[in-house]
């Protein structure tokens, strides 16, 4: 088998399924993300003790270049091109399956809607966080530490909240973003995008909850940086 034939066999599935399968517009949506837990009965007893407590356990790991699963997060547009860092601005992302195997991606904006009606029941959900990161457009300028995030959710119990993207398929996500922090002086920056994807098990208990986070590590496709954007003061 020649190298050209092998390359065509690898690229054929991507070309066959290369298409947008869903568009999600969050610009006019207030996401519902609060999760419930049963009340603590000790808060009302004669001792006066009680009160909620919580905890998180994170399973860590790393990507494997041999893994056929991969994602690329493209920052398609940012509006306006002159941004007041204290105000929201619009960003549009393309979440593309850049691998050689189907991959699950959550698409629901509302985590609260996925929780069972019985607030005492444990449940598992898939989360993807789209990260917006900034770098100074001047390579000799000071380092800029800033960015913004948006998150989508899905469970196997709620049909349509998890999509299986075939190789070459993508979803489009538009949202209003706000920077976590910004430079003290006006600056020209470039923006890029990345992701975190994980399965989270939410275990409620009286007065609080516990979360077990299992990070997933599909390979990340480098997607570059935006054109120069001005941050105002």
C-alpha positions as CSV (number, residue, x, y, z in Angstrom):
1,X,0.0,0.0,0.0
2,X,1.5,3.4,-1.0
3,X,1.7,6.3,1.4
4,X,-0.8,8.2,-0.8
5,X,-3.3,5.4,-0.6
6,X,-2.9,5.2,3.2
7,X,-3.4,9.0,3.5
8,X,-6.6,8.9,1.5
9,X,-8.0,6.0,3.6
10,X,-7.3,8.1,6.8
11,X,-8.8,11.3,5.4
12,X,-11.8,9.7,3.7
13,X,-14.0,9.4,6.8
14,X,-13.3,13.0,7.7
15,X,-14.3,14.3,4.3
16,X,-17.4,12.1,4.3
17,X,-18.8,13.5,7.5
18,X,-17.4,17.1,7.3
19,X,-20.4,19.2,8.3
20,X,-22.0,21.3,11.0
21,X,-24.5,19.3,13.0
22,X,-25.7,21.8,15.6
23,X,-25.7,25.5,16.4
24,X,-26.1,26.8,19.9
25,X,-26.8,30.4,20.7
26,X,-26.4,31.4,24.3
27,X,-26.3,35.2,23.8
28,X,-29.9,35.6,25.2
29,X,-29.9,32.7,27.6
30,X,-29.3,32.8,31.4
31,X,-27.9,29.4,32.2
32,X,-29.4,27.4,35.0
33,X,-26.5,25.7,36.8
34,X,-27.5,25.4,40.5
35,X,-27.8,21.9,41.9
36,X,-30.0,20.9,44.9
37,X,-29.3,18.7,47.9
38,X,-31.5,17.6,50.8
39,X,-31.8,19.9,53.8
40,X,-29.8,19.0,56.9
41,X,-32.2,18.1,59.7
42,X,-29.7,18.9,62.4
43,X,-30.0,22.6,61.6
44,X,-33.4,22.5,63.2
45,X,-32.7,20.3,66.2
46,X,-32.1,21.4,69.8
47,X,-28.3,21.2,69.6
48,X,-28.1,23.9,67.0
49,X,-25.4,22.0,65.1
50,X,-25.6,21.2,61.5
51,X,-24.8,23.1,58.3
52,X,-23.8,22.0,54.8
53,X,-20.4,20.7,53.8
54,X,-19.0,19.6,50.5
55,X,-16.0,18.1,48.7
56,X,-14.4,17.5,45.4
57,X,-12.2,14.6,44.1
58,X,-10.4,15.0,40.8
59,X,-9.1,12.1,38.7
60,X,-6.1,13.4,36.8
61,X,-4.2,12.0,33.8
62,X,-2.8,13.0,30.4
63,X,-3.5,12.7,26.7
64,X,-2.0,9.9,24.6
65,X,-1.0,10.6,21.0
66,X,-2.2,7.1,20.0
67,X,-5.8,7.9,21.1
68,X,-8.0,8.3,18.0
69,X,-10.2,10.8,19.9
70,X,-9.3,14.5,19.3
71,X,-11.0,17.9,19.4
72,X,-10.2,21.3,18.0
73,X,-11.8,24.4,19.4
74,X,-11.7,27.3,16.9
75,X,-12.5,30.9,17.8
76,X,-14.5,31.9,14.8
77,X,-15.2,35.5,15.7
78,X,-15.2,38.1,18.4
79,X,-17.4,41.2,18.4
80,X,-16.7,44.0,18.8
81,X,-13.0,44.3,18.0
82,X,-12.6,47.1,20.6
83,X,-13.6,45.5,23.9
84,X,-14.3,47.2,27.2
85,X,-12.9,44.5,29.5
86,X,-15.5,45.2,32.1
87,X,-18.4,44.5,29.7
88,X,-19.6,41.3,28.0
89,X,-18.6,40.7,24.4
90,X,-19.7,38.1,21.8
91,X,-17.6,35.2,20.9
92,X,-18.3,32.3,18.5
93,X,-16.6,28.9,18.7
94,X,-16.4,25.9,16.4
95,X,-16.1,22.6,18.3
96,X,-14.7,20.1,15.7
97,X,-14.0,16.4,15.9
98,X,-10.5,16.4,14.6
99,X,-9.8,12.8,15.4
100,X,-10.4,9.4,13.8
101,X,-13.2,8.2,16.1
102,X,-16.6,9.4,17.2
103,X,-16.6,11.5,20.4
104,X,-19.3,12.6,22.8
105,X,-19.9,16.3,23.3
106,X,-22.5,17.8,25.8
107,X,-24.8,20.5,24.3
108,X,-27.2,21.5,27.0
109,X,-26.8,25.0,28.5
110,X,-28.7,24.1,31.7
111,X,-27.2,21.8,34.3
112,X,-30.1,22.3,36.7
113,X,-32.5,20.7,34.2
114,X,-30.5,17.5,34.2
115,X,-30.7,16.8,37.9
116,X,-33.2,14.1,39.0
117,X,-36.5,15.3,40.6
118,X,-35.4,13.5,43.7
119,X,-32.7,15.8,45.1
120,X,-31.2,13.0,47.1
121,X,-30.2,10.9,44.1
122,X,-26.7,10.8,42.7
123,X,-26.3,11.5,39.0
124,X,-23.5,11.7,36.5
125,X,-23.1,14.3,33.8
126,X,-20.7,15.2,31.0
127,X,-19.3,18.7,30.9
128,X,-17.2,20.6,28.4
129,X,-15.7,24.0,29.3
130,X,-14.6,26.2,26.4
131,X,-11.7,28.4,27.5
132,X,-11.0,31.8,26.0
133,X,-7.3,32.8,26.5
134,X,-5.5,36.0,25.8
135,X,-1.9,36.8,24.8
136,X,-0.2,40.1,24.1
137,X,-0.2,40.9,20.4
138,X,3.3,42.4,21.0
139,X,5.6,39.5,21.5
140,X,7.9,41.9,23.4
141,X,5.2,43.2,25.6
142,X,4.3,42.1,29.2
143,X,2.5,38.8,29.7
144,X,-1.3,39.0,30.0
145,X,-3.1,36.6,32.2
146,X,-6.8,36.7,31.5
147,X,-9.6,34.8,29.8
148,X,-13.2,33.6,30.0
149,X,-15.1,30.4,30.1
150,X,-18.4,28.9,29.1
151,X,-19.7,25.5,29.9
152,X,-22.2,23.0,28.4
153,X,-23.7,19.8,30.0
154,X,-25.3,16.5,29.1
155,X,-26.5,13.2,30.6
156,X,-27.4,9.9,29.0
157,X,-30.8,10.1,30.8
158,X,-31.8,13.3,28.9
159,X,-32.1,12.6,25.1
160,X,-30.5,15.2,22.9
161,X,-28.2,16.7,25.6
162,X,-25.1,14.7,24.4
163,X,-24.2,14.6,20.7
164,X,-21.9,12.0,19.2
165,X,-19.7,13.9,16.7
166,X,-18.2,11.8,13.9
167,X,-14.8,12.7,12.5
168,X,-15.1,16.0,10.7
169,X,-18.4,17.0,12.3
170,X,-18.7,20.1,14.4
171,X,-21.0,22.2,16.5
172,X,-21.1,26.0,16.6
173,X,-21.5,27.8,19.9
174,X,-22.1,31.6,20.3
175,X,-22.1,33.2,23.7
176,X,-21.6,36.5,25.6
177,X,-18.2,36.3,27.4
178,X,-16.6,38.3,30.1
179,X,-13.0,38.4,31.1
180,X,-11.9,37.3,34.5
181,X,-9.3,40.0,34.8
182,X,-7.6,42.5,32.4
183,X,-4.5,44.6,32.0
184,X,-4.2,47.9,33.9
185,X,-3.5,49.7,30.7
186,X,-5.1,49.5,27.2
187,X,-3.6,46.7,25.2
188,X,-3.8,44.9,21.9
189,X,-4.3,41.2,22.3
190,X,-4.8,38.0,20.4
191,X,-7.4,35.4,21.6
192,X,-7.3,31.7,21.4
193,X,-9.5,28.8,22.5
194,X,-9.1,25.5,24.2
195,X,-11.3,23.0,26.2
196,X,-11.7,20.8,29.2
197,X,-14.0,17.8,29.1
198,X,-14.9,15.6,32.0
199,X,-17.5,13.2,33.6
200,X,-18.7,14.5,36.9
201,X,-20.6,12.4,39.5
202,X,-22.7,14.6,41.8
203,X,-23.6,13.0,45.1
204,X,-26.0,15.0,47.3
205,X,-26.3,14.5,51.0
206,X,-28.2,16.3,53.8
207,X,-26.8,19.8,53.9
208,X,-24.3,19.5,51.1
209,X,-22.8,17.5,48.2
210,X,-19.7,15.8,46.9
211,X,-18.4,15.8,43.4
212,X,-16.1,13.3,41.7
213,X,-14.5,14.7,38.6
214,X,-13.0,12.3,36.0
215,X,-11.1,14.4,33.4
216,X,-11.0,13.1,29.9
217,X,-8.0,13.6,27.7
218,X,-8.7,13.5,24.0
219,X,-5.9,14.9,21.9
220,X,-6.0,18.7,21.4
221,X,-5.7,20.1,17.9
222,X,-3.8,23.4,17.8
223,X,-6.1,26.1,16.3
224,X,-4.0,29.3,16.4
225,X,-4.9,32.8,17.6
226,X,-7.2,35.5,16.5
227,X,-6.3,38.8,14.8
228,X,-5.3,41.7,17.0
229,X,-8.1,42.9,19.3
230,X,-8.0,46.1,21.4
231,X,-8.8,46.1,25.1
232,X,-9.9,49.5,26.2
233,X,-9.9,51.1,29.7
